[in-house]
Amino acid sequence: MVIKVYIATSSGSTSIKKQQQDVMGFLSANKIEFEECDIAANEDNRKWMRENVPEEARPAAGNPLPPQIFNQDRYCGNYEAFFDAREDNIVYAFLGLTAPPGSKVP
């Protein structure tokens, strides 16, 4: 299973940049393998992300913004959902992964 984090490398929003760095930094620090999918440089990534964020997770107006997190083709959530899972120590469950033995993050 591959965790995919949809990001925008050329985002003008400092908030989006910070959220992207937060997600990827956490995954890296916890040795969770992931793939960055840039929606700014790759139109196919942008189209796929927009088509695969579930209706109930979409903003009332406009398109879903990065970061968006998937496990293969299964939608995990956006930054707010990731943040909540991290606060509740359920990141592995949020990502659809089995926590490794002895991990500090269940």
Phi and psi restraints in degrees (range 20) as a CNS / XPLOR table:
assign (resid 1 and name C) (resid 2 and name N)
       (resid 2 and name CA) (resid 2 and name C) 1.0 -119.5 20.0 2
assign (resid 2 and name N) (resid 2 and name CA)
       (resid 2 and name C) (resid 3 and name N) 1.0 125.5 20.0 2
assign (resid 2 and name C) (resid 3 and name N)
       (resid 3 and name CA) (resid 3 and name C) 1.0 -80.3 20.0 2
assign (resid 3 and name N) (resid 3 and name CA)
       (resid 3 and name C) (resid 4 and name N) 1.0 130.4 20.0 2
assign (resid 3 and name C) (resid 4 and name N)
       (resid 4 and name CA) (resid 4 and name C) 1.0 -117.3 20.0 2
assign (resid 4 and name N) (resid 4 and name CA)
       (resid 4 and name C) (resid 5 and name N) 1.0 127.1 20.0 2
assign (resid 4 and name C) (resid 5 and name N)
       (resid 5 and name CA) (resid 5 and name C) 1.0 -112.3 20.0 2
assign (resid 5 and name N) (resid 5 and name CA)
       (resid 5 and name C) (resid 6 and name N) 1.0 114.2 20.0 2
assign (resid 5 and name C) (resid 6 and name N)
       (resid 6 and name CA) (resid 6 and name C) 1.0 -85.7 20.0 2
assign (resid 6 and name N) (resid 6 and name CA)
       (resid 6 and name C) (resid 7 and name N) 1.0 120.2 20.0 2
assign (resid 6 and name C) (resid 7 and name N)
       (resid 7 and name CA) (resid 7 and name C) 1.0 -128.1 20.0 2
assign (resid 7 and name N) (resid 7 and name CA)
       (resid 7 and name C) (resid 8 and name N) 1.0 170.4 20.0 2
assign (resid 7 and name C) (resid 8 and name N)
       (resid 8 and name CA) (resid 8 and name C) 1.0 -125.9 20.0 2
assign (resid 8 and name N) (resid 8 and name CA)
       (resid 8 and name C) (resid 9 and name N) 1.0 106.6 20.0 2
assign (resid 8 and name C) (resid 9 and name N)
       (resid 9 and name CA) (resid 9 and name C) 1.0 -67.2 20.0 2
assign (resid 9 and name N) (resid 9 and name CA)
       (resid 9 and name C) (resid 10 and name N) 1.0 -24.3 20.0 2
assign (resid 9 and name C) (resid 10 and name N)
       (resid 10 and name CA) (resid 10 and name C) 1.0 -109.7 20.0 2
assign (resid 10 and name N) (resid 10 and name CA)
       (resid 10 and name C) (resid 11 and name N) 1.0 30.8 20.0 2
assign (resid 10 and name C) (resid 11 and name N)
       (resid 11 and name CA) (resid 11 and name C) 1.0 -67.5 20.0 2
assign (resid 11 and name N) (resid 11 and name CA)
       (resid 11 and name C) (resid 12 and name N) 1.0 136.9 20.0 2
assign (resid 11 and name C) (resid 12 and name N)
       (resid 12 and name CA) (resid 12 and name C) 1.0 -85.3 20.0 2
assign (resid 12 and name N) (resid 12 and name CA)
       (resid 12 and name C) (resid 13 and name N) 1.0 -7.5 20.0 2
assign (resid 12 and name C) (resid 13 and name N)
       (resid 13 and name CA) (resid 13 and name C) 1.0 -88.6 20.0 2
assign (resid 13 and name N) (resid 13 and name CA)
       (resid 13 and name C) (resid 14 and name N) 1.0 120.0 20.0 2
assign (resid 13 and name C) (resid 14 and name N)
       (resid 14 and name CA) (resid 14 and name C) 1.0 -66.9 20.0 2
assign (resid 14 and name N) (resid 14 and name CA)
       (resid 14 and name C) (resid 15 and name N) 1.0 -30.5 20.0 2
assign (resid 14 and name C) (resid 15 and name N)
       (resid 15 and name CA) (resid 15 and name C) 1.0 -63.7 20.0 2
assign (resid 15 and name N) (resid 15 and name CA)
       (resid 15 and name C) (resid 16 and name N) 1.0 -46.1 20.0 2
assign (resid 15 and name C) (resid 16 and name N)
       (resid 16 and name CA) (resid 16 and name C) 1.0 -64.8 20.0 2
assign (resid 16 and name N) (resid 16 and name CA)
       (resid 16 and name C) (resid 17 and name N) 1.0 -43.0 20.0 2
assign (resid 16 and name C) (resid 17 and name N)
       (resid 17 and name CA) (resid 17 and name C) 1.0 -59.4 20.0 2
assign (resid 17 and name N) (resid 17 and name CA)
       (resid 17 and name C) (resid 18 and name N) 1.0 -44.6 20.0 2
assign (resid 17 and name C) (resid 18 and name N)
       (resid 18 and name CA) (resid 18 and name C) 1.0 -63.5 20.0 2
assign (resid 18 and name N) (resid 18 and name CA)
       (resid 18 and name C) (resid 19 and name N) 1.0 -43.1 20.0 2
assign (resid 18 and name C) (resid 19 and name N)
       (resid 19 and name CA) (resid 19 and name C) 1.0 -63.4 20.0 2
assign (resid 19 and name N) (resid 19 and name CA)
       (resid 19 and name C) (resid 20 and name N) 1.0 -42.5 20.0 2
assign (resid 19 and name C) (resid 20 and name N)
       (resid 20 and name CA) (resid 20 and name C) 1.0 -61.3 20.0 2
assign (resid 20 and name N) (resid 20 and name CA)
       (resid 20 and name C) (resid 21 and name N) 1.0 -46.1 20.0 2
assign (resid 20 and name C) (resid 21 and name N)
       (resid 21 and name CA) (resid 21 and name C) 1.0 -63.4 20.0 2
assign (resid 21 and name N) (resid 21 and name CA)
       (resid 21 and name C) (resid 22 and name N) 1.0 -37.8 20.0 2
assign (resid 21 and name C) (resid 22 and name N)
       (resid 22 and name CA) (resid 22 and name C) 1.0 -62.5 20.0 2
assign (resid 22 and name N) (resid 22 and name CA)
       (resid 22 and name C) (resid 23 and name N) 1.0 -48.9 20.0 2
assign (resid 22 and name C) (resid 23 and name N)
       (resid 23 and name CA) (resid 23 and name C) 1.0 -63.0 20.0 2
assign (resid 23 and name N) (resid 23 and name CA)
       (resid 23 and name C) (resid 24 and name N) 1.0 -52.2 20.0 2
assign (resid 23 and name C) (resid 24 and name N)
       (resid 24 and name CA) (resid 24 and name C) 1.0 -67.5 20.0 2
assign (resid 24 and name N) (resid 24 and name CA)
       (resid 24 and name C) (resid 25 and name N) 1.0 -35.7 20.0 2
assign (resid 24 and name C) (resid 25 and name N)
       (resid 25 and name CA) (resid 25 and name C) 1.0 -64.3 20.0 2
assign (resid 25 and name N) (resid 25 and name CA)
       (resid 25 and name C) (resid 26 and name N) 1.0 -41.5 20.0 2
assign (resid 25 and name C) (resid 26 and name N)
       (resid 26 and name CA) (resid 26 and name C) 1.0 -64.4 20.0 2
assign (resid 26 and name N) (resid 26 and name CA)
       (resid 26 and name C) (resid 27 and name N) 1.0 -46.5 20.0 2
assign (resid 26 and name C) (resid 27 and name N)
       (resid 27 and name CA) (resid 27 and name C) 1.0 -60.8 20.0 2
assign (resid 27 and name N) (resid 27 and name CA)
       (resid 27 and name C) (resid 28 and name N) 1.0 -45.1 20.0 2
assign (resid 27 and name C) (resid 28 and name N)
       (resid 28 and name CA) (resid 28 and name C) 1.0 -62.5 20.0 2
assign (resid 28 and name N) (resid 28 and name CA)
       (resid 28 and name C) (resid 29 and name N) 1.0 -46.0 20.0 2
assign (resid 28 and name C) (resid 29 and name N)
       (resid 29 and name CA) (resid 29 and name C) 1.0 -61.9 20.0 2
assign (resid 29 and name N) (resid 29 and name CA)
       (resid 29 and name C) (resid 30 and name N) 1.0 -30.9 20.0 2
assign (resid 29 and name C) (resid 30 and name N)
       (resid 30 and name CA) (resid 30 and name C) 1.0 -98.4 20.0 2
assign (resid 30 and name N) (resid 30 and name CA)
       (resid 30 and name C) (resid 31 and name N) 1.0 13.5 20.0 2
assign (resid 30 and name C) (resid 31 and name N)
       (resid 31 and name CA) (resid 31 and name C) 1.0 53.7 20.0 2
assign (resid 31 and name N) (resid 31 and name CA)
       (resid 31 and name C) (resid 32 and name N) 1.0 39.6 20.0 2
assign (resid 31 and name C) (resid 32 and name N)
       (resid 32 and name CA) (resid 32 and name C) 1.0 -96.7 20.0 2
assign (resid 32 and name N) (resid 32 and name CA)
       (resid 32 and name C) (resid 33 and name N) 1.0 116.4 20.0 2
assign (resid 32 and name C) (resid 33 and name N)
       (resid 33 and name CA) (resid 33 and name C) 1.0 -67.8 20.0 2
assign (resid 33 and name N) (resid 33 and name CA)
       (resid 33 and name C) (resid 34 and name N) 1.0 139.4 20.0 2
assign (resid 33 and name C) (resid 34 and name N)
       (resid 34 and name CA) (resid 34 and name C) 1.0 -151.3 20.0 2
assign (resid 34 and name N) (resid 34 and name CA)
       (resid 34 and name C) (resid 35 and name N) 1.0 163.1 20.0 2
assign (resid 34 and name C) (resid 35 and name N)
       (resid 35 and name CA) (resid 35 and name C) 1.0 -120.2 20.0 2
assign (resid 35 and name N) (resid 35 and name CA)
       (resid 35 and name C) (resid 36 and name N) 1.0 130.7 20.0 2
assign (resid 35 and name C) (resid 36 and name N)
       (resid 36 and name CA) (resid 36 and name C) 1.0 -83.5 20.0 2
assign (resid 36 and name N) (resid 36 and name CA)
       (resid 36 and name C) (resid 37 and name N) 1.0 129.8 20.0 2
assign (resid 36 and name C) (resid 37 and name N)
       (resid 37 and name CA) (resid 37 and name C) 1.0 -119.0 20.0 2
assign (resid 37 and name N) (resid 37 and name CA)
       (resid 37 and name C) (resid 38 and name N) 1.0 105.7 20.0 2
assign (resid 37 and name C) (resid 38 and name N)
       (resid 38 and name CA) (resid 38 and name C) 1.0 -81.4 20.0 2
assign (resid 38 and name N) (resid 38 and name CA)
       (resid 38 and name C) (resid 39 and name N) 1.0 118.9 20.0 2
assign (resid 38 and name C) (resid 39 and name N)
       (resid 39 and name CA) (resid 39 and name C) 1.0 -87.1 20.0 2
assign (resid 39 and name N) (resid 39 and name CA)
       (resid 39 and name C) (resid 40 and name N) 1.0 -12.3 20.0 2
assign (resid 39 and name C) (resid 40 and name N)
       (resid 40 and name CA) (resid 40 and name C) 1.0 -81.5 20.0 2
assign (resid 40 and name N) (resid 40 and name CA)
       (resid 40 and name C) (resid 41 and name N) 1.0 -36.3 20.0 2
assign (resid 40 and name C) (resid 41 and name N)
       (resid 41 and name CA) (resid 41 and name C) 1.0 -97.9 20.0 2
assign (resid 41 and name N) (resid 41 and name CA)
       (resid 41 and name C) (resid 42 and name N) 1.0 -10.3 20.0 2
assign (resid 41 and name C) (resid 42 and name N)
       (resid 42 and name CA) (resid 42 and name C) 1.0 -135.2 20.0 2
assign (resid 42 and name N) (resid 42 and name CA)
       (resid 42 and name C) (resid 43 and name N) 1.0 107.3 20.0 2
assign (resid 42 and name C) (resid 43 and name N)
       (resid 43 and name CA) (resid 43 and name C) 1.0 -61.2 20.0 2
assign (resid 43 and name N) (resid 43 and name CA)
       (resid 43 and name C) (resid 44 and name N) 1.0 -35.5 20.0 2
assign (resid 43 and name C) (resid 44 and name N)
       (resid 44 and name CA) (resid 44 and name C) 1.0 -62.3 20.0 2
assign (resid 44 and name N) (resid 44 and name CA)
       (resid 44 and name C) (resid 45 and name N) 1.0 -40.9 20.0 2
assign (resid 44 and name C) (resid 45 and name N)
       (resid 45 and name CA) (resid 45 and name C) 1.0 -62.8 20.0 2
assign (resid 45 and name N) (resid 45 and name CA)
       (resid 45 and name C) (resid 46 and name N) 1.0 -44.0 20.0 2
assign (resid 45 and name C) (resid 46 and name N)
       (resid 46 and name CA) (resid 46 and name C) 1.0 -61.6 20.0 2
assign (resid 46 and name N) (resid 46 and name CA)
       (resid 46 and name C) (resid 47 and name N) 1.0 -46.4 20.0 2
assign (resid 46 and name C) (resid 47 and name N)
       (resid 47 and name CA) (resid 47 and name C) 1.0 -63.0 20.0 2
assign (resid 47 and name N) (resid 47 and name CA)
       (resid 47 and name C) (resid 48 and name N) 1.0 -46.2 20.0 2
assign (resid 47 and name C) (resid 48 and name N)
       (resid 48 and name CA) (resid 48 and name C) 1.0 -61.4 20.0 2
assign (resid 48 and name N) (resid 48 and name CA)
       (resid 48 and name C) (resid 49 and name N) 1.0 -46.0 20.0 2
assign (resid 48 and name C) (resid 49 and name N)
       (resid 49 and name CA) (resid 49 and name C) 1.0 -59.8 20.0 2
assign (resid 49 and name N) (resid 49 and name CA)
       (resid 49 and name C) (resid 50 and name N) 1.0 -48.5 20.0 2
assign (resid 49 and name C) (resid 50 and name N)
       (resid 50 and name CA) (resid 50 and name C) 1.0 -63.2 20.0 2
assign (resid 50 and name N) (resid 50 and name CA)
       (resid 50 and name C) (resid 51 and name N) 1.0 -35.5 20.0 2
assign (resid 50 and name C) (resid 51 and name N)
       (resid 51 and name CA) (resid 51 and name C) 1.0 -76.3 20.0 2
assign (resid 51 and name N) (resid 51 and name CA)
       (resid 51 and name C) (resid 52 and name N) 1.0 -22.5 20.0 2
assign (resid 51 and name C) (resid 52 and name N)
       (resid 52 and name CA) (resid 52 and name C) 1.0 -108.0 20.0 2
assign (resid 52 and name N) (resid 52 and name CA)
       (resid 52 and name C) (resid 53 and name N) 1.0 -2.2 20.0 2
assign (resid 52 and name C) (resid 53 and name N)
       (resid 53 and name CA) (resid 53 and name C) 1.0 -77.0 20.0 2
assign (resid 53 and name N) (resid 53 and name CA)
       (resid 53 and name C) (resid 54 and name N) 1.0 122.9 20.0 2
assign (resid 53 and name C) (resid 54 and name N)
       (resid 54 and name CA) (resid 54 and name C) 1.0 -59.7 20.0 2
assign (resid 54 and name N) (resid 54 and name CA)
       (resid 54 and name C) (resid 55 and name N) 1.0 152.2 20.0 2
assign (resid 54 and name C) (resid 55 and name N)
       (resid 55 and name CA) (resid 55 and name C) 1.0 -52.1 20.0 2
assign (resid 55 and name N) (resid 55 and name CA)
       (resid 55 and name C) (resid 56 and name N) 1.0 -43.5 20.0 2
assign (resid 55 and name C) (resid 56 and name N)
       (resid 56 and name CA) (resid 56 and name C) 1.0 -69.8 20.0 2
assign (resid 56 and name N) (resid 56 and name CA)
       (resid 56 and name C) (resid 57 and name N) 1.0 -14.7 20.0 2
assign (resid 56 and name C) (resid 57 and name N)
       (resid 57 and name CA) (resid 57 and name C) 1.0 -100.4 20.0 2
assign (resid 57 and name N) (resid 57 and name CA)
       (resid 57 and name C) (resid 58 and name N) 1.0 0.1 20.0 2
assign (resid 57 and name C) (resid 58 and name N)
       (resid 58 and name CA) (resid 58 and name C) 1.0 -83.0 20.0 2
assign (resid 58 and name N) (resid 58 and name CA)
       (resid 58 and name C) (resid 59 and name N) 1.0 150.1 20.0 2
assign (resid 58 and name C) (resid 59 and name N)
       (resid 59 and name CA) (resid 59 and name C) 1.0 -68.1 20.0 2
assign (resid 59 and name N) (resid 59 and name CA)
       (resid 59 and name C) (resid 60 and name N) 1.0 156.7 20.0 2
assign (resid 59 and name C) (resid 60 and name N)
       (resid 60 and name CA) (resid 60 and name C) 1.0 -59.2 20.0 2
assign (resid 60 and name N) (resid 60 and name CA)
       (resid 60 and name C) (resid 61 and name N) 1.0 -36.5 20.0 2
assign (resid 60 and name C) (resid 61 and name N)
       (resid 61 and name CA) (resid 61 and name C) 1.0 -131.9 20.0 2
assign (resid 61 and name N) (resid 61 and name CA)
       (resid 61 and name C) (resid 62 and name N) 1.0 142.2 20.0 2
assign (resid 61 and name C) (resid 62 and name N)
       (resid 62 and name CA) (resid 62 and name C) 1.0 86.0 20.0 2
assign (resid 62 and name N) (resid 62 and name CA)
       (resid 62 and name C) (resid 63 and name N) 1.0 -168.1 20.0 2
assign (resid 62 and name C) (resid 63 and name N)
       (resid 63 and name CA) (resid 63 and name C) 1.0 -100.6 20.0 2
assign (resid 63 and name N) (resid 63 and name CA)
       (resid 63 and name C) (resid 64 and name N) 1.0 157.2 20.0 2
assign (resid 63 and name C) (resid 64 and name N)
       (resid 64 and name CA) (resid 64 and name C) 1.0 -62.4 20.0 2
assign (resid 64 and name N) (resid 64 and name CA)
       (resid 64 and name C) (resid 65 and name N) 1.0 140.2 20.0 2
assign (resid 64 and name C) (resid 65 and name N)
       (resid 65 and name CA) (resid 65 and name C) 1.0 -102.8 20.0 2
assign (resid 65 and name N) (resid 65 and name CA)
       (resid 65 and name C) (resid 66 and name N) 1.0 151.7 20.0 2
assign (resid 65 and name C) (resid 66 and name N)
       (resid 66 and name CA) (resid 66 and name C) 1.0 -70.4 20.0 2
assign (resid 66 and name N) (resid 66 and name CA)
       (resid 66 and name C) (resid 67 and name N) 1.0 160.7 20.0 2
assign (resid 66 and name C) (resid 67 and name N)
       (resid 67 and name CA) (resid 67 and name C) 1.0 -80.5 20.0 2
assign (resid 67 and name N) (resid 67 and name CA)
       (resid 67 and name C) (resid 68 and name N) 1.0 142.5 20.0 2
assign (resid 67 and name C) (resid 68 and name N)
       (resid 68 and name CA) (resid 68 and name C) 1.0 -121.4 20.0 2
assign (resid 68 and name N) (resid 68 and name CA)
       (resid 68 and name C) (resid 69 and name N) 1.0 137.7 20.0 2
assign (resid 68 and name C) (resid 69 and name N)
       (resid 69 and name CA) (resid 69 and name C) 1.0 -117.7 20.0 2
assign (resid 69 and name N) (resid 69 and name CA)
       (resid 69 and name C) (resid 70 and name N) 1.0 132.8 20.0 2
assign (resid 69 and name C) (resid 70 and name N)
       (resid 70 and name CA) (resid 70 and name C) 1.0 -130.8 20.0 2
assign (resid 70 and name N) (resid 70 and name CA)
       (resid 70 and name C) (resid 71 and name N) 1.0 152.2 20.0 2
assign (resid 70 and name C) (resid 71 and name N)
       (resid 71 and name CA) (resid 71 and name C) 1.0 -110.9 20.0 2
assign (resid 71 and name N) (resid 71 and name CA)
       (resid 71 and name C) (resid 72 and name N) 1.0 103.7 20.0 2
assign (resid 71 and name C) (resid 72 and name N)
       (resid 72 and name CA) (resid 72 and name C) 1.0 57.2 20.0 2
assign (resid 72 and name N) (resid 72 and name CA)
       (resid 72 and name C) (resid 73 and name N) 1.0 -114.9 20.0 2
assign (resid 72 and name C) (resid 73 and name N)
       (resid 73 and name CA) (resid 73 and name C) 1.0 -100.3 20.0 2
assign (resid 73 and name N) (resid 73 and name CA)
       (resid 73 and name C) (resid 74 and name N) 1.0 -0.8 20.0 2
assign (resid 73 and name C) (resid 74 and name N)
       (resid 74 and name CA) (resid 74 and name C) 1.0 -88.6 20.0 2
assign (resid 74 and name N) (resid 74 and name CA)
       (resid 74 and name C) (resid 75 and name N) 1.0 124.7 20.0 2
assign (resid 74 and name C) (resid 75 and name N)
       (resid 75 and name CA) (resid 75 and name C) 1.0 -71.3 20.0 2
assign (resid 75 and name N) (resid 75 and name CA)
       (resid 75 and name C) (resid 76 and name N) 1.0 128.3 20.0 2
assign (resid 75 and name C) (resid 76 and name N)
       (resid 76 and name CA) (resid 76 and name C) 1.0 -97.3 20.0 2
assign (resid 76 and name N) (resid 76 and name CA)
       (resid 76 and name C) (resid 77 and name N) 1.0 -47.2 20.0 2
assign (resid 76 and name C) (resid 77 and name N)
       (resid 77 and name CA) (resid 77 and name C) 1.0 155.9 20.0 2
assign (resid 77 and name N) (resid 77 and name CA)
       (resid 77 and name C) (resid 78 and name N) 1.0 -177.6 20.0 2
assign (resid 77 and name C) (resid 78 and name N)
       (resid 78 and name CA) (resid 78 and name C) 1.0 -99.1 20.0 2
assign (resid 78 and name N) (resid 78 and name CA)
       (resid 78 and name C) (resid 79 and name N) 1.0 -168.8 20.0 2
assign (resid 78 and name C) (resid 79 and name N)
       (resid 79 and name CA) (resid 79 and name C) 1.0 -62.3 20.0 2
assign (resid 79 and name N) (resid 79 and name CA)
       (resid 79 and name C) (resid 80 and name N) 1.0 -42.8 20.0 2
assign (resid 79 and name C) (resid 80 and name N)
       (resid 80 and name CA) (resid 80 and name C) 1.0 -61.0 20.0 2
assign (resid 80 and name N) (resid 80 and name CA)
       (resid 80 and name C) (resid 81 and name N) 1.0 -42.7 20.0 2
assign (resid 80 and name C) (resid 81 and name N)
       (resid 81 and name CA) (resid 81 and name C) 1.0 -65.6 20.0 2
assign (resid 81 and name N) (resid 81 and name CA)
       (resid 81 and name C) (resid 82 and name N) 1.0 -40.9 20.0 2
assign (resid 81 and name C) (resid 82 and name N)
       (resid 82 and name CA) (resid 82 and name C) 1.0 -61.4 20.0 2
assign (resid 82 and name N) (resid 82 and name CA)
       (resid 82 and name C) (resid 83 and name N) 1.0 -46.6 20.0 2
assign (resid 82 and name C) (resid 83 and name N)
       (resid 83 and name CA) (resid 83 and name C) 1.0 -59.3 20.0 2
assign (resid 83 and name N) (resid 83 and name CA)
       (resid 83 and name C) (resid 84 and name N) 1.0 -45.7 20.0 2
assign (resid 83 and name C) (resid 84 and name N)
       (resid 84 and name CA) (resid 84 and name C) 1.0 -61.6 20.0 2
assign (resid 84 and name N) (resid 84 and name CA)
       (resid 84 and name C) (resid 85 and name N) 1.0 -42.4 20.0 2
assign (resid 84 and name C) (resid 85 and name N)
       (resid 85 and name CA) (resid 85 and name C) 1.0 -63.6 20.0 2
assign (resid 85 and name N) (resid 85 and name CA)
       (resid 85 and name C) (resid 86 and name N) 1.0 -39.3 20.0 2
assign (resid 85 and name C) (resid 86 and name N)
       (resid 86 and name CA) (resid 86 and name C) 1.0 -65.7 20.0 2
assign (resid 86 and name N) (resid 86 and name CA)
       (resid 86 and name C) (resid 87 and name N) 1.0 -43.6 20.0 2
assign (resid 86 and name C) (resid 87 and name N)
       (resid 87 and name CA) (resid 87 and name C) 1.0 -62.3 20.0 2
assign (resid 87 and name N) (resid 87 and name CA)
       (resid 87 and name C) (resid 88 and name N) 1.0 -34.5 20.0 2
assign (resid 87 and name C) (resid 88 and name N)
       (resid 88 and name CA) (resid 88 and name C) 1.0 -89.8 20.0 2
assign (resid 88 and name N) (resid 88 and name CA)
       (resid 88 and name C) (resid 89 and name N) 1.0 3.3 20.0 2
assign (resid 88 and name C) (resid 89 and name N)
       (resid 89 and name CA) (resid 89 and name C) 1.0 57.6 20.0 2
assign (resid 89 and name N) (resid 89 and name CA)
       (resid 89 and name C) (resid 90 and name N) 1.0 41.5 20.0 2
assign (resid 89 and name C) (resid 90 and name N)
       (resid 90 and name CA) (resid 90 and name C) 1.0 -127.8 20.0 2
assign (resid 90 and name N) (resid 90 and name CA)
       (resid 90 and name C) (resid 91 and name N) 1.0 34.5 20.0 2
assign (resid 90 and name C) (resid 91 and name N)
       (resid 91 and name CA) (resid 91 and name C) 1.0 -61.7 20.0 2
assign (resid 91 and name N) (resid 91 and name CA)
       (resid 91 and name C) (resid 92 and name N) 1.0 -43.0 20.0 2
assign (resid 91 and name C) (resid 92 and name N)
       (resid 92 and name CA) (resid 92 and name C) 1.0 -62.2 20.0 2
assign (resid 92 and name N) (resid 92 and name CA)
       (resid 92 and name C) (resid 93 and name N) 1.0 -42.5 20.0 2
assign (resid 92 and name C) (resid 93 and name N)
       (resid 93 and name CA) (resid 93 and name C) 1.0 -63.7 20.0 2
assign (resid 93 and name N) (resid 93 and name CA)
       (resid 93 and name C) (resid 94 and name N) 1.0 -43.1 20.0 2
assign (resid 93 and name C) (resid 94 and name N)
       (resid 94 and name CA) (resid 94 and name C) 1.0 -56.8 20.0 2
assign (resid 94 and name N) (resid 94 and name CA)
       (resid 94 and name C) (resid 95 and name N) 1.0 -41.2 20.0 2
assign (resid 94 and name C) (resid 95 and name N)
       (resid 95 and name CA) (resid 95 and name C) 1.0 -81.8 20.0 2
assign (resid 95 and name N) (resid 95 and name CA)
       (resid 95 and name C) (resid 96 and name N) 1.0 -7.7 20.0 2
assign (resid 95 and name C) (resid 96 and name N)
       (resid 96 and name CA) (resid 96 and name C) 1.0 75.6 20.0 2
assign (resid 96 and name N) (resid 96 and name CA)
       (resid 96 and name C) (resid 97 and name N) 1.0 29.4 20.0 2
assign (resid 96 and name C) (resid 97 and name N)
       (resid 97 and name CA) (resid 97 and name C) 1.0 -114.6 20.0 2
assign (resid 97 and name N) (resid 97 and name CA)
       (resid 97 and name C) (resid 98 and name N) 1.0 158.3 20.0 2
assign (resid 97 and name C) (resid 98 and name N)
       (resid 98 and name CA) (resid 98 and name C) 1.0 -89.4 20.0 2
assign (resid 98 and name N) (resid 98 and name CA)
       (resid 98 and name C) (resid 99 and name N) 1.0 128.5 20.0 2
assign (resid 98 and name C) (resid 99 and name N)
       (resid 99 and name CA) (resid 99 and name C) 1.0 -66.8 20.0 2
assign (resid 99 and name N) (resid 99 and name CA)
       (resid 99 and name C) (resid 100 and name N) 1.0 135.1 20.0 2
assign (resid 99 and name C) (resid 100 and name N)
       (resid 100 and name CA) (resid 100 and name C) 1.0 -69.0 20.0 2
assign (resid 100 and name N) (resid 100 and name CA)
       (resid 100 and name C) (resid 101 and name N) 1.0 151.8 20.0 2
assign (resid 100 and name C) (resid 101 and name N)
       (resid 101 and name CA) (resid 101 and name C) 1.0 -58.0 20.0 2
assign (resid 101 and name N) (resid 101 and name CA)
       (resid 101 and name C) (resid 102 and name N) 1.0 136.7 20.0 2
assign (resid 101 and name C) (resid 102 and name N)
       (resid 102 and name CA) (resid 102 and name C) 1.0 76.3 20.0 2
assign (resid 102 and name N) (resid 102 and name CA)
       (resid 102 and name C) (resid 103 and name N) 1.0 8.3 20.0 2
assign (resid 102 and name C) (resid 103 and name N)
       (resid 103 and name CA) (resid 103 and name C) 1.0 -70.2 20.0 2
assign (resid 103 and name N) (resid 103 and name CA)
       (resid 103 and name C) (resid 104 and name N) 1.0 148.8 20.0 2
assign (resid 103 and name C) (resid 104 and name N)
       (resid 104 and name CA) (resid 104 and name C) 1.0 -86.0 20.0 2
assign (resid 104 and name N) (resid 104 and name CA)
       (resid 104 and name C) (resid 105 and name N) 1.0 -11.8 20.0 2
assign (resid 104 and name C) (resid 105 and name N)
       (resid 105 and name CA) (resid 105 and name C) 1.0 -117.8 20.0 2
assign (resid 105 and name N) (resid 105 and name CA)
       (resid 105 and name C) (resid 106 and name N) 1.0 107.3 20.0 2
